[in-house]
């Protein structure tokens, strides 16, 4: 299986604090990889290194390599805007723009130079279908995105990410602010999206990781403790710390 991302000896410091230590991980394409671990263990920080979101944080220092299709995303020749087109992100809280549903989805393509109305219509419909939202909003495209429910807003944010045709979709606890029914819809959607995209998700919900992901990575105190196929990691973890966490002894 092709590895779309390869992370090697990645370290991240916030000032004097060593937040990520010697991270090494390969992410296979068209799979769902879940990051688990207690609060503050580094999993969201690590996720944000994969599309350079940590560049926006003052005092951050990063060394090591993160390769996307063999190219180091921290190399001098990497354009961050192009990188974030290829590696999209969906955040914990739905964050639609205060614009129409249509304009939310068309925002990225317009930013990248697409102006043709017919082309934009096609992209918006395809992206909303990809996010399992089209049937619910196809007659409401000019309405404010803020009028949607929380679950619909999160699927709209997924559609907005899909509109620029990324290779990788990062999801930072994308269901933690949602009700159980909306969470279920997002989980079903994620499984469908795997056919076309590589998905990396942070979750506090171990049941969700077990239900949805192909591979699971366990983080603790800024270290990557263990990474394996999900079924194997949950049934026969190699590291005692992983077993202690998934059996509820701490965390």
C-alpha positions as CSV (number, residue, x, y, z in Angstrom):
1,X,0.0,0.0,0.0
2,X,1.3,3.4,-1.0
3,X,2.2,5.8,1.9
4,X,0.9,9.2,1.0
5,X,2.6,10.9,4.1
6,X,5.8,9.9,5.8
7,X,6.8,11.6,9.0
8,X,10.3,11.1,10.3
9,X,12.0,12.3,13.5
10,X,9.6,15.2,13.9
11,X,10.1,17.4,16.9
12,X,8.1,20.5,17.9
13,X,8.9,23.0,20.6
14,X,6.6,25.7,22.0
15,X,9.4,28.0,23.3
16,X,11.2,25.8,25.8
17,X,8.5,23.2,25.9
18,X,9.2,20.0,23.9
19,X,5.6,19.2,22.8
20,X,6.3,16.5,20.1
21,X,9.3,14.1,20.5
22,X,10.9,12.2,17.6
23,X,7.6,11.4,15.8
24,X,7.9,8.7,13.2
25,X,4.8,7.6,11.2
26,X,3.7,6.5,7.8
27,X,0.1,7.2,6.6
28,X,-1.2,4.9,3.9
29,X,-3.4,6.6,1.2
30,X,-7.1,6.0,1.1
31,X,-7.3,4.8,4.7
32,X,-8.7,6.3,7.9
33,X,-6.0,6.8,10.6
34,X,-7.3,7.7,14.1
35,X,-5.1,9.5,16.7
36,X,-6.1,8.6,20.3
37,X,-4.6,9.5,23.7
38,X,-5.4,11.6,26.8
39,X,-5.9,15.4,26.7
40,X,-2.7,17.3,26.1
41,X,-0.8,14.3,24.8
42,X,0.1,16.0,21.5
43,X,-2.3,14.4,19.0
44,X,-3.9,17.7,17.8
45,X,-0.6,19.4,17.7
46,X,0.8,16.5,15.6
47,X,-2.3,16.7,13.3
48,X,-1.7,20.4,12.7
49,X,1.9,19.7,11.7
50,X,0.6,17.8,8.7
51,X,-0.6,21.0,6.9
52,X,1.6,23.5,8.7
53,X,-1.2,25.0,10.8
54,X,1.3,25.3,13.7
55,X,3.2,27.9,11.6
56,X,0.6,30.4,12.8
57,X,1.5,29.9,16.5
58,X,4.2,32.3,17.9
59,X,7.4,30.7,19.2
60,X,6.9,27.3,17.5
61,X,10.1,25.5,16.3
62,X,9.9,22.4,14.2
63,X,12.5,20.0,12.9
64,X,12.4,16.7,11.2
65,X,10.5,15.9,8.0
66,X,6.9,15.5,6.9
67,X,6.7,14.3,3.3
68,X,3.7,14.4,1.1
69,X,4.2,12.1,-1.9
70,X,7.9,12.3,-1.2
71,X,8.2,16.1,-0.9
72,X,9.0,17.6,2.4
73,X,6.2,20.0,3.3
74,X,8.6,22.0,5.5
75,X,11.1,22.5,2.6
76,X,11.9,26.0,1.3
77,X,10.2,25.3,-2.0
78,X,6.8,24.4,-0.5
79,X,4.0,26.9,-1.0
80,X,1.8,26.7,2.1
81,X,-1.4,27.8,0.2
82,X,-0.9,24.9,-2.3
83,X,-0.1,22.5,0.6
84,X,-3.4,23.4,2.4
85,X,-5.3,22.8,-0.9
86,X,-3.9,19.3,-0.9
87,X,-4.2,18.7,2.9
88,X,-7.6,20.1,4.0
89,X,-8.8,20.5,7.6
90,X,-12.1,20.2,9.5
91,X,-12.1,21.6,13.0
92,X,-13.8,20.6,16.3
93,X,-16.4,23.4,16.2
94,X,-18.2,23.9,12.9
95,X,-16.9,27.2,11.4
96,X,-19.0,28.1,8.4
97,X,-18.4,31.6,7.0
98,X,-21.3,34.1,7.5
99,X,-22.1,33.7,3.8
100,X,-24.6,31.6,1.8
101,X,-24.3,27.9,1.7
102,X,-23.2,28.2,-2.0
103,X,-20.6,30.8,-1.2
104,X,-19.1,28.7,1.6
105,X,-18.5,25.8,-0.8
106,X,-17.4,28.0,-3.7
107,X,-15.0,30.0,-1.5
108,X,-11.9,27.8,-2.0
109,X,-12.3,27.3,-5.8
110,X,-12.8,31.0,-6.3
111,X,-9.7,31.6,-4.2
112,X,-7.8,29.4,-6.6
113,X,-9.0,31.3,-9.6
114,X,-12.2,29.5,-10.7
115,X,-14.8,32.1,-11.8
116,X,-17.0,30.3,-14.4
117,X,-20.5,30.0,-12.9
118,X,-21.3,26.7,-14.5
119,X,-18.0,25.2,-13.2
120,X,-18.7,26.6,-9.7
121,X,-22.2,25.2,-9.8
122,X,-20.8,21.8,-10.7
123,X,-18.2,21.9,-7.9
124,X,-20.7,23.0,-5.2
125,X,-23.1,20.2,-6.1
126,X,-20.4,17.6,-6.3
127,X,-18.9,18.7,-2.9
128,X,-22.2,18.8,-1.2
129,X,-23.1,15.4,-2.5
130,X,-19.7,14.2,-1.3
131,X,-20.5,15.5,2.2
132,X,-24.0,13.9,2.1
133,X,-25.7,17.3,2.3
134,X,-26.9,18.0,-1.2
135,X,-30.4,16.6,-0.8
136,X,-31.0,18.6,2.4
137,X,-29.8,22.0,1.1
138,X,-30.2,21.9,-2.7
139,X,-33.2,24.3,-2.5
140,X,-31.5,26.5,0.1
141,X,-28.2,27.4,-1.5
142,X,-28.7,31.1,-1.1
143,X,-29.6,30.9,2.6
144,X,-27.1,31.7,5.2
145,X,-24.9,28.8,6.3
146,X,-25.5,29.9,9.9
147,X,-29.1,28.8,9.6
148,X,-28.1,25.2,9.4
149,X,-28.0,22.8,12.3
150,X,-24.7,22.0,14.0
151,X,-24.4,18.7,12.2
152,X,-25.3,20.2,8.9
153,X,-22.8,23.0,9.5
154,X,-20.0,20.4,10.1
155,X,-20.9,18.6,6.9
156,X,-20.9,21.9,5.1
157,X,-17.3,22.5,6.4
158,X,-16.4,19.0,5.0
159,X,-18.0,20.0,1.7
160,X,-16.0,23.3,1.7
161,X,-12.8,21.2,2.3
162,X,-13.7,18.8,-0.5
163,X,-14.4,21.6,-3.0
164,X,-10.6,22.2,-3.6
165,X,-10.1,18.5,-4.2
166,X,-7.6,17.6,-1.4
167,X,-5.6,14.4,-1.2
168,X,-5.7,14.3,2.6
169,X,-8.5,15.4,4.9
170,X,-7.5,16.2,8.6
171,X,-10.3,16.1,11.1
172,X,-9.6,17.5,14.6
173,X,-12.3,16.0,16.9
174,X,-14.8,16.8,14.2
175,X,-17.8,15.2,16.0
176,X,-17.1,16.1,19.6
177,X,-19.5,19.2,19.5
178,X,-22.3,17.2,17.8
179,X,-25.3,15.2,19.0
180,X,-25.2,11.4,18.6
181,X,-27.3,11.3,15.4
182,X,-25.1,13.9,13.7
183,X,-22.0,12.1,14.9
184,X,-23.3,8.9,13.3
185,X,-23.9,10.7,10.0
186,X,-20.4,12.1,10.0
187,X,-18.9,8.6,10.8
188,X,-20.9,7.1,7.9
189,X,-19.7,9.9,5.7
190,X,-16.0,9.4,6.7
191,X,-16.2,5.7,5.8
192,X,-17.6,6.7,2.3
193,X,-15.0,9.4,1.8
194,X,-12.2,6.9,2.3
195,X,-12.8,5.6,-1.2
196,X,-11.4,8.9,-2.6
197,X,-9.4,10.5,0.2
198,X,-6.9,9.8,2.9
199,X,-8.4,10.7,6.3
200,X,-6.5,11.4,9.5
201,X,-8.7,12.1,12.5
202,X,-8.1,13.0,16.1
203,X,-10.8,11.6,18.5
204,X,-11.3,11.4,22.2
205,X,-13.8,8.6,21.7
206,X,-12.1,5.3,21.5
207,X,-15.3,3.6,20.4
208,X,-15.3,5.9,17.4
209,X,-11.7,5.0,16.6
210,X,-12.6,1.3,16.8
211,X,-15.8,1.8,14.7
212,X,-14.4,4.0,11.9
213,X,-10.6,3.8,11.5
214,X,-8.3,1.3,9.7
215,X,-5.3,2.3,11.7
216,X,-5.0,3.8,15.2
217,X,-2.1,5.7,16.7
218,X,-1.7,6.1,20.5
219,X,0.0,9.3,21.8
220,X,1.2,9.9,25.4
221,X,3.1,12.9,26.8
222,X,4.2,14.1,23.3
223,X,5.4,10.7,22.2
224,X,4.0,8.3,19.6
225,X,3.7,5.2,21.7
226,X,2.2,2.7,19.2
227,X,0.6,2.6,15.7
228,X,-1.0,-0.4,14.2
229,X,-4.1,-1.7,12.5
230,X,-7.1,-0.7,14.6
231,X,-8.3,-4.2,15.4
232,X,-4.9,-5.3,16.4
233,X,-4.1,-2.3,18.5
234,X,-7.3,-2.6,20.5
235,X,-7.2,-6.4,20.9
236,X,-3.4,-7.1,21.3
237,X,-1.5,-3.8,22.0
238,X,2.3,-4.3,22.1
239,X,3.0,-1.5,24.7
240,X,1.6,-1.8,28.3
241,X,0.8,1.9,28.3
242,X,-1.5,1.4,25.3
243,X,-3.3,-1.4,27.1
244,X,-3.6,0.7,30.2
245,X,-5.2,3.5,28.3
246,X,-7.7,1.5,26.2
247,X,-8.8,-0.5,29.2
248,X,-9.4,2.7,31.2
249,X,-6.7,2.5,33.8
250,X,-5.8,6.1,33.0
251,X,-6.8,8.9,30.7
